[in-house]
Amino acid sequence: MLRLILPVALFLISLLTIFPAPAYPLWLLAIIVDEFPWIPILVTFICLLTLKNVQYPLVSNLLLLGALLLFISPIIRAKMIANDLAKNVSANFGQADHWLRASTQSFSIAKIFNSVRNIDYITLPYKYNKMTPLSMAFYPSALGGKRPCVIVVHGGSWKSGDNTQLPELNSILSREGYHVAAINYRLAPDSQSPAPVQDVKDAIAFLKNNAEKWHIDTNRFVLLGRSAGAQIALLAAYTLNEPCIKGVIDFYGPADMVWGYSIPSNPLIMDSRKVMEDYLGSSYDASPKNYENSSPILFASEKSPPTLLIHGENDVLVAYEHSRRLNLKLQEKGVPHYLLTLPWATHGFDYNINGPGGQLSTYAVSYFLNSVTR
């Protein structure tokens, strides 16, 4: 019976590829299962070859085969999405330059085993908050001349995290010819909305003032945010009225704070209402206007810049519904946009830039940037 425990455990773990994680530790495990699929595939394959003399061999083998198929499923589904990804993004944002279409695959199984060499960044203080500098990690473009700049806003529930998070995409974009400025911003509960949006505005002003030194094209900025940072990036893009913002990229961000408060996340994952109250200063009942003023979906209009949305359907921290609702609003307003839906993926799937979700999202980001900054 003890030998049957491992097949049962692997099968239950494999269900994370199709069902949302029910608890915080399982959410972390889901990232490994979904975006490092070769690990559970290898473990399951070894079990199939080595587990002998079990009491119920047929049950054991069926469980292991079922687990193996589910562990492989993110790769299969990623390949299916990849087949139409270039066509879908080009239909919404126009054709990208020839070099991107010719040299870049949206998904490669072989690439799952690769790593990314991060480049060095330069720390630049861009403003002071109570005598403490807010800084940006600046990745200069690998190409010469005046180049567009991507401003990256980190996640962390508005109260934690910093600009060193997930540097791999910053390095990739720098090599592709973009300056990347990953910013720190004022955190809750000491600072509340809209303080981080003002920080984005000040970061843009700083980069413009130093454009000649760093060879920045001041007419071509794109905002990119993850999770809480995506809410900040979207709100900045839709409310700052900066013509230099040519696009905004939203990785699994909360776009509708009013709806998000009404449908809290699983408390075994995160107390989402407490997180929002710390950021917005009160409950929704006490200050509904704060939630409305911090909901990007309510500010999306015909004048909003092109928007790329990227979200996993199994996200247990920020519901996929946020992106679905914003996608409909942008469609209604006629804003060029695209929602890249990853059916197996959970929150933070791009922790592995070369995983199935990481590869697809990186391709979509590269295509989007190439299109909106031409």
N, C-alpha and C positions, 0 to 999 in steps of 0.2 A: 504493500500500500504506500509506503514512503516513496518508492520510485515513481509513483503516479503523481505525486505532489508537483514535481517540476513541470510535466506536461500541462497539468491544470493551471499552474501559475503562469506559464508562458501564454497559454490561450487567453486567460483573463487579461493579461497585460496587452495582448494583441488587439483586444477590443478598444483600446485607446485610439486606434486608427479610424474608428467609425463612431465612437461615442465620446462626448465631453468628459473630461476627468471629474470625478465626484469630490475630490479633496486636493488640498494644496500640494502634498508630496507627489500625488499621481499626476498633477499638472506638470510638474518638473519632469517626471518620468515620460510623459507624453511627448515632450520636446525631443527627448532622446529617441523614442520609438519612431516618431514621425520624420525627424530630420537627420538622424544618424541610423538609417534603416539597416545598414550592413551589420551593425552590432547585434540586434535581436535576430536577424536572419542567420548570422553565423552561429549564434548560440543554439538556435532551434535546429539548424542543420546538424550540428555536432550531436545534439540529443537524439535525433533520428538515427544517427549512425551508431551511437554508443549505448543507448539505453536498451539493455537486454534483460531477459528473464523477469519482466514485470508481471504482476499478477493478472492484469487485463491488457494484453499487448494490443488488441484491436482498438480499444478505447484510447490507449496511450498514443498510438500512431495516428489515429484520427484527430486527436487534439493537437498534436504537433504539426500535422499537415494543415489543419485549419489555421493554426497560429502562423505558420510559414506563409500561407497565402495572404493573410491579413498584414503581416509585416512587409510583404512585397507590394501591397496595394498602393501605398503612397507613390512608389516609383511608377507603377502602371498609370495611375491617375495623373501624375505629373506629365508623363509622356503624352497622354491624351490631350491635356490642356496645351502643351507645347506645340502640338500640331497646328493649332489655330491661333496661337498667341500673336504672332507677327501680323496676321491678317486682322485680328480684332483691334489691336492697338493702332494700326495704321488707318483703320476705318474711322477711328475716333480722333486721332491726332495728326493724320496725314503721313505721308511717306517719310521715313527717316533717311539719312544719308546712305549712300551705297556701302560705305565701309562697315556700317553697323549691320546691315542686312547680310552682307557677304561674310563677315568675319566672326559673327557671334551666333552661337546656338542658344536657344532659349532653355534647353535642358539636355544634359548629357549624363548617362549613367556612370561613365568613367570618371566624370568630374566630382562625383560624390566623395571620392577618396582623396581629393586634392585639398591643399591648404592655401591660405592667402598670406602673402608676406606684407605686413603692414609697413607703411612708410612713416618716417618721422614727421611730427607736426611741430608747429611753433605756437607757444602759448602767448596770447595777446590780451592784456586787460582792456576791456572796451568801455567800462563804466564802473562807478563806485556805488556801493550800497552800504550806508552807515560806516564809511571808511574801509569797507571790505571790497576788494576788487571783484567784479564779475569778469570772467575771462572767456575767451574762445580758443579752441584748438584749431589752428589754421593749417590746412593742408594745401600748399601751393600747387597749382596746375603743373603737370609735367610738360605741357605744351607752351610755347612762347606766345607773345602777343597778348592783347587784352582778351581775357577769358571770362565766361559766365561764372557766377558764384552760387553754390548751394549752401543754404543756411540750415543746419541740422539741429533740431530741438529734441532733447533726450526725454525718455519716459521716466517713470518712478512715482506714479500716483500724485504728482504735483508736489510731493514732499521729500523726495529722495532722488538719488541718481546724480550723474554728472556727465560732462561732455566727453568722457573717455569710454562711454558705453559703445559696444559694437563698432569698433573702428574699421572693420574689414571693408564695408561698403564705402567709407570715406576714402580709403586707399585706392579702391578700384576706380572711383569717380575721379580722383586726382590724376590717376594714370590715363584716364580717358580724355583729360583736358579741361576739367572743371576745378576751380578753386572750391574748397570745402571749408566752411566755418562752423564747427560744432560748438554751440554756445552753452554756457551755464546761465541760469536765470534764477530769480528770487523764488524761494520755496515756501510752501505752506507749512504750518499755519501762520508763520510770522508775516508772510506776504500772501495776499489773496488776489484773486482775479479782479481786474485785468492787468495786474502788475507784470506777469510774464510776457503779455502781448506788448506792453510798453518796452520791455527789454529787447524783444525782437526788433521793434522799431529803432531803438538806440543802436543795436548791433548793425542794422542796415546803414544808419547814419555814420557810424564809425568806419565801416568798410568803404563807404563812399568817400569819406574824408581822407582815407589812406589808399585810394584806388590807384593813384599814380605809382606809389611805392610797390604795390603788390600786383600791378597790372590787371586790375579788376575792371570788367566792363560794367559800368554803373547802371546800364539800361537792362541788364539781364541777371536778375536774381530769381532763384527758385527756393521755396521753403519745403523742408522735409521734416516730418515729426513722427515719433513712435508713441503709441498709447496716449498718455496724458500730454506728451509733447505734440502729438498730432492734433489734439484739440486746440492747443496754443497756436500751432502753425496754421490750421484752418481758419481760426478766428482772426489771426493777424492778416492772412491773405484776403479775407472777405470784408474786413472792416477798416484797414489802415489806408485804403485808397492810394496805394503806392503803385504808380504805373510801371515801376521797375520790376515788380513781382510778376513774372511771366507764367508762373505755375505753382501748384502746391501738391505735395505728395503725402498721403495719409496712410500710415501703417497702423491698422487696427486701433483707430482712435475713437473716443466717445464724441459723436457729432451732435447728439441731442441730449443735453443735460437734463431737460425736463422729463423726457421719457425714461432716461437712465435712472433717475431717482425713483421713479414710480415702479420700476422693475429691478430691484437690487440683485446683485450677483449672489451666488451660493455662499453663505456665510462661512462654510468650511474652506472656501478659497480666499475670500476677501470681504471685509465689511465695507462695501462700496458706498453706502450712504454716509458712513463716518468719513471716508476719504473725501467725498464731495462736500460735506459740511465744513471740513477743515479748509478746503480750497475756496469755498464760496461764502464762508462766514456764518452760515446758519442752515437750518433745515429748509426744505422747499416751502413748507407751510408758513414759515416765518418771513421768508423773503423770496417769493416766486420770481421777482424781477431779476435777482442775481442769477438765477438758473437760466432765464430767458436770454439775458445779456451775454451769457457764456456759452450759448448753444450755436455753434457754427451753422447748423441747418437753417436757423431762422434768419441768417444774414446772407445766405446764398441767393444771388440775383443774376440777372442777365449780364451784369458787368463783372461777375466773379471770374478769376483767372482759370485756365484749364486745370483740371483736378484729376489726379490718379489716386484711386482708392485700392488698398490691398488688405484683405481680411480673410482669416480662416473661419470656416463655419463651426469648428469645434472650440472657438475661443471662449474660455470660462471666466475671464476677467473683464473684457469689454465685449459685449454681445455683438455678433455679426449683424444683428438688426440695425445697429447704428449706421453701418455703411450701406445697408440695403435702403434705409430711409433716405439717407443723403443722396444716394445714387438716383432715386426717384425724383428728388427735389431738383437736382442738377439737370436731369432730363426734362423736367417741366420747364425750367428756366432757359433751356437751350445752351447750357454751358458745355463746351467740349470736355468730356470726362470718360473714364473707364473704371469699372470695378473688377479687379482681378480676384476671383473667388477661389479659395483653396479648400476643397471639401474636407480634407483630413486634418488640416492644420489648426494648431492652438495658438494662444497668445505667446508672442516672442519666438515664433517659428524661425525667424531670420537670425537667431543666435548662431546657427550654422549657415553661413552664406552659401555653402556648396551643397546643402541639403536640397531635397525636391522643392520645397517652398522657397528656400533662399535663392536658388538658381532662377526660378521663374520670376520672382519679385525683382531680382537684380536686372534681369533682361528688360522687364517692363519699365523699371526706373531709367535705365540707360536709353531706351527707345523714347520715353516721354521727354527726358531732358534734351535729347538730340533734336526732337521735334519742336519743342516750345522755345528753345534758345537759338534757333537758326537765325 
